[in-house]
């Protein structure tokens, strides 16, 4: 079965389960994408959940933790 055929069948199946289902194309790596690939006869594993990203500080901020306002004020008073 080709991708479009499986996608049409998957959307028809979803519409039968839920009348308010709108036709959609699942994103790669999602469980829905894996369901369509399974209908095609191909094995696809859902993507791993994304890890939360750590906030990173730029090198300038790491060197000097002063805010922009503090830096301007300190520069004015230094002169």
N, CA and C atoms as a LAMMPS dump frame, in Angstrom:
ITEM: TIMESTEP
0
ITEM: NUMBER OF ATOMS
237
ITEM: BOX BOUNDS ff ff ff
-5.0000000000000000e+02 5.0000000000000000e+02
-5.0000000000000000e+02 5.0000000000000000e+02
-5.0000000000000000e+02 5.0000000000000000e+02
ITEM: ATOMS id mol type element x y z
1 1 1 N 0.845 -1.169 0
2 1 2 C 0 0 0
3 1 3 C 0.895 1.239 0
4 2 1 N 0.522 2.218 -0.792
5 2 2 C 1.291 3.459 -0.875
6 2 3 C 0.89 4.4 0.254
7 3 1 N 1.721 5.421 0.48
8 3 2 C 1.506 6.372 1.56
9 3 3 C 0.121 7.029 1.481
10 4 1 N -0.253 7.535 0.305
11 4 2 C -1.535 8.227 0.18
12 4 3 C -2.721 7.295 0.422
13 5 1 N -2.607 6.069 -0.041
14 5 2 C -3.683 5.109 0.191
15 5 3 C -3.839 4.823 1.681
16 6 1 N -2.712 4.614 2.363
17 6 2 C -2.741 4.355 3.8
18 6 3 C -3.236 5.587 4.559
19 7 1 N -2.841 6.757 4.105
20 7 2 C -3.261 7.994 4.754
21 7 3 C -4.778 8.19 4.623
22 8 1 N -5.319 7.911 3.441
23 8 2 C -6.763 8.008 3.242
24 8 3 C -7.499 7.012 4.135
25 9 1 N -6.985 5.795 4.215
26 9 2 C -7.609 4.769 5.046
27 9 3 C -7.529 5.154 6.53
28 10 1 N -6.39 5.693 6.949
29 10 2 C -6.217 6.104 8.346
30 10 3 C -7.175 7.234 8.701
31 11 1 N -7.302 8.212 7.814
32 11 2 C -8.217 9.331 8.066
33 11 3 C -9.669 8.854 8.084
34 12 1 N -10.014 7.897 7.229
35 12 2 C -11.376 7.351 7.223
36 12 3 C -11.654 6.633 8.544
37 13 1 N -10.654 5.908 9.033
38 13 2 C -10.776 5.196 10.306
39 13 3 C -10.962 6.186 11.455
40 14 1 N -10.2 7.266 11.441
41 14 2 C -10.308 8.284 12.49
42 14 3 C -11.66 8.999 12.445
43 15 1 N -12.194 9.202 11.238
44 15 2 C -13.485 9.865 11.088
45 15 3 C -14.61 8.983 11.63
46 16 1 N -14.479 7.667 11.455
47 16 2 C -15.49 6.751 11.99
48 16 3 C -15.487 6.786 13.515
49 17 1 N -14.285 6.895 14.113
50 17 2 C -14.177 6.944 15.568
51 17 3 C -14.693 8.265 16.116
52 18 1 N -14.394 9.338 15.419
53 18 2 C -14.733 10.677 15.9
54 18 3 C -15.243 11.498 14.718
55 19 1 N -16.518 11.827 14.742
56 19 2 C -17.138 12.536 13.615
57 19 3 C -16.543 13.93 13.405
58 20 1 N -15.969 14.527 14.439
59 20 2 C -15.403 15.875 14.288
60 20 3 C -13.94 15.842 13.798
61 21 1 N -13.418 14.641 13.503
62 21 2 C -12.039 14.513 13.005
63 21 3 C -11.901 15.18 11.643
64 22 1 N -10.895 16.021 11.51
65 22 2 C -10.609 16.66 10.222
66 22 3 C -9.465 15.911 9.564
67 23 1 N -9.491 15.853 8.264
68 23 2 C -8.462 15.16 7.501
69 23 3 C -7.124 15.814 7.781
70 24 1 N -6.14 15.017 8.135
71 24 2 C -4.827 15.573 8.41
72 24 3 C -3.728 14.607 8.002
73 25 1 N -2.516 15.146 7.912
74 25 2 C -1.342 14.36 7.61
75 25 3 C -0.447 14.392 8.849
76 26 1 N -0.266 13.248 9.52
77 26 2 C 0.516 13.248 10.748
78 26 3 C 1.988 13.587 10.501
79 27 1 N 2.582 14.285 11.458
80 27 2 C 3.99 14.636 11.35
81 27 3 C 4.85 13.404 11.571
82 28 1 N 5.99 13.394 10.919
83 28 2 C 6.914 12.284 11.023
84 28 3 C 7.388 12.124 12.462
85 29 1 N 7.393 10.892 12.944
86 29 2 C 7.859 10.603 14.287
87 29 3 C 6.764 10.573 15.333
88 30 1 N 5.53 10.944 14.971
89 30 2 C 4.431 10.928 15.931
90 30 3 C 3.792 9.54 15.951
91 31 1 N 3.052 9.233 17.012
92 31 2 C 2.364 7.931 17.049
93 31 3 C 1.383 7.761 15.881
94 32 1 N 0.762 8.867 15.45
95 32 2 C -0.166 8.8 14.319
96 32 3 C 0.564 8.427 13.032
97 33 1 N 1.759 8.961 12.852
98 33 2 C 2.581 8.638 11.678
99 33 3 C 2.928 7.151 11.69
100 34 1 N 3.251 6.65 12.881
101 34 2 C 3.585 5.222 13.013
102 34 3 C 2.385 4.348 12.65
103 35 1 N 1.165 4.806 12.99
104 35 2 C -0.035 4.049 12.641
105 35 3 C -0.214 3.962 11.125
106 36 1 N 0.03 5.066 10.434
107 36 2 C -0.099 5.071 8.972
108 36 3 C 0.958 4.159 8.362
109 37 1 N 2.2 4.25 8.859
110 37 2 C 3.273 3.392 8.33
111 37 3 C 2.952 1.916 8.57
112 38 1 N 2.331 1.622 9.727
113 38 2 C 1.955 0.242 10.031
114 38 3 C 0.912 -0.256 9.03
115 39 1 N -0.022 0.628 8.645
116 39 2 C -1.037 0.257 7.65
117 39 3 C -0.388 -0.021 6.298
118 40 1 N 0.744 0.64 6.039
119 40 2 C 1.469 0.417 4.782
120 40 3 C 2.217 -0.909 4.801
121 41 1 N 2.371 -1.478 6.001
122 41 2 C 3.129 -2.718 6.131
123 41 3 C 4.579 -2.466 6.464
124 42 1 N 4.898 -1.232 6.836
125 42 2 C 6.263 -0.881 7.207
126 42 3 C 6.313 -0.628 8.703
127 43 1 N 7.464 -0.917 9.276
128 43 2 C 7.643 -0.73 10.71
129 43 3 C 8.193 0.668 10.972
130 44 1 N 7.501 1.44 11.771
131 44 2 C 7.958 2.781 12.141
132 44 3 C 7.75 2.969 13.628
133 45 1 N 8.792 3.41 14.297
134 45 2 C 8.699 3.654 15.73
135 45 3 C 8.38 5.125 15.958
136 46 1 N 7.506 5.411 16.916
137 46 2 C 7.242 6.814 17.232
138 46 3 C 8.492 7.484 17.783
139 47 1 N 8.59 8.769 17.57
140 47 2 C 9.752 9.513 18.046
141 47 3 C 9.778 9.536 19.563
142 48 1 N 10.977 9.678 20.102
143 48 2 C 11.12 9.813 21.537
144 48 3 C 10.622 11.189 21.946
145 49 1 N 10.064 11.299 23.139
146 49 2 C 9.615 12.628 23.575
147 49 3 C 10.801 13.587 23.68
148 50 1 N 10.575 14.818 23.342
149 50 2 C 11.638 15.812 23.357
150 50 3 C 12.071 16.103 24.783
151 51 1 N 13.374 16.261 24.96
152 51 2 C 13.907 16.609 26.269
153 51 3 C 13.756 18.11 26.457
154 52 1 N 13.412 18.525 27.656
155 52 2 C 13.315 19.972 27.877
156 52 3 C 14.694 20.611 27.746
157 53 1 N 14.741 21.724 27.067
158 53 2 C 16.024 22.378 26.85
159 53 3 C 16.408 23.191 28.078
160 54 1 N 17.696 23.241 28.311
161 54 2 C 18.208 24.009 29.434
162 54 3 C 18.42 25.445 28.97
163 55 1 N 18.039 26.414 29.795
164 55 2 C 18.295 27.798 29.394
165 55 3 C 19.795 28.059 29.373
166 56 1 N 20.254 28.647 28.319
167 56 2 C 21.685 28.902 28.208
168 56 3 C 21.941 30.397 28.299
169 57 1 N 23.026 30.723 28.942
170 57 2 C 23.428 32.117 29.034
171 57 3 C 24.489 32.37 27.974
172 58 1 N 24.445 33.535 27.393
173 58 2 C 25.475 33.863 26.423
174 58 3 C 26.784 34.092 27.165
175 59 1 N 27.894 34.09 26.454
176 59 2 C 29.207 34.247 27.077
177 59 3 C 29.338 35.607 27.754
178 60 1 N 28.742 36.639 27.157
179 60 2 C 28.822 37.974 27.747
180 60 3 C 28.114 38.014 29.1
181 61 1 N 26.977 37.39 29.189
182 61 2 C 26.221 37.406 30.433
183 61 3 C 26.931 36.571 31.489
184 62 1 N 27.565 35.473 31.075
185 62 2 C 28.278 34.644 32.037
186 62 3 C 29.452 35.404 32.639
187 63 1 N 30.132 36.217 31.848
188 63 2 C 31.272 36.983 32.347
189 63 3 C 30.815 38.109 33.264
190 64 1 N 29.716 38.755 32.89
191 64 2 C 29.244 39.906 33.624
192 64 3 C 27.745 39.749 33.848
193 65 1 N 27.322 39.468 35.076
194 65 2 C 25.918 39.222 35.367
195 65 3 C 25.107 40.502 35.516
196 66 1 N 25.693 41.661 35.255
197 66 2 C 24.951 42.911 35.352
198 66 3 C 23.958 43.02 34.192
199 67 1 N 22.832 43.633 34.47
200 67 2 C 21.858 43.879 33.408
201 67 3 C 22.34 45.062 32.581
202 68 1 N 21.697 45.301 31.446
203 68 2 C 22.07 46.418 30.575
204 68 3 C 21.959 47.748 31.31
205 69 1 N 20.899 47.903 32.085
206 69 2 C 20.699 49.157 32.815
207 69 3 C 21.806 49.364 33.84
208 70 1 N 22.143 48.316 34.557
209 70 2 C 23.219 48.423 35.553
210 70 3 C 24.542 48.779 34.894
211 71 1 N 24.782 48.222 33.71
212 71 2 C 26.033 48.501 33.007
213 71 3 C 26.081 49.961 32.562
214 72 1 N 24.965 50.499 32.077
215 72 2 C 24.917 51.888 31.632
216 72 3 C 25.106 52.82 32.822
217 73 1 N 24.411 52.542 33.915
218 73 2 C 24.521 53.372 35.11
219 73 3 C 25.936 53.363 35.642
220 74 1 N 26.552 52.186 35.712
221 74 2 C 27.914 52.109 36.231
222 74 3 C 28.883 52.819 35.299
223 75 1 N 28.643 52.788 33.986
224 75 2 C 29.501 53.476 33.032
225 75 3 C 29.378 55.004 33.189
226 76 1 N 28.17 55.485 33.423
227 76 2 C 27.952 56.928 33.6
228 76 3 C 28.67 57.424 34.844
229 77 1 N 28.559 56.681 35.928
230 77 2 C 29.154 57.116 37.191
231 77 3 C 30.677 56.955 37.201
232 78 1 N 31.211 56.094 36.35
233 78 2 C 32.657 55.905 36.274
234 78 3 C 33.318 57.104 35.597
235 79 1 N 32.618 57.765 34.697
236 79 2 C 33.201 58.885 33.963
237 79 3 C 33.229 60.079 34.794
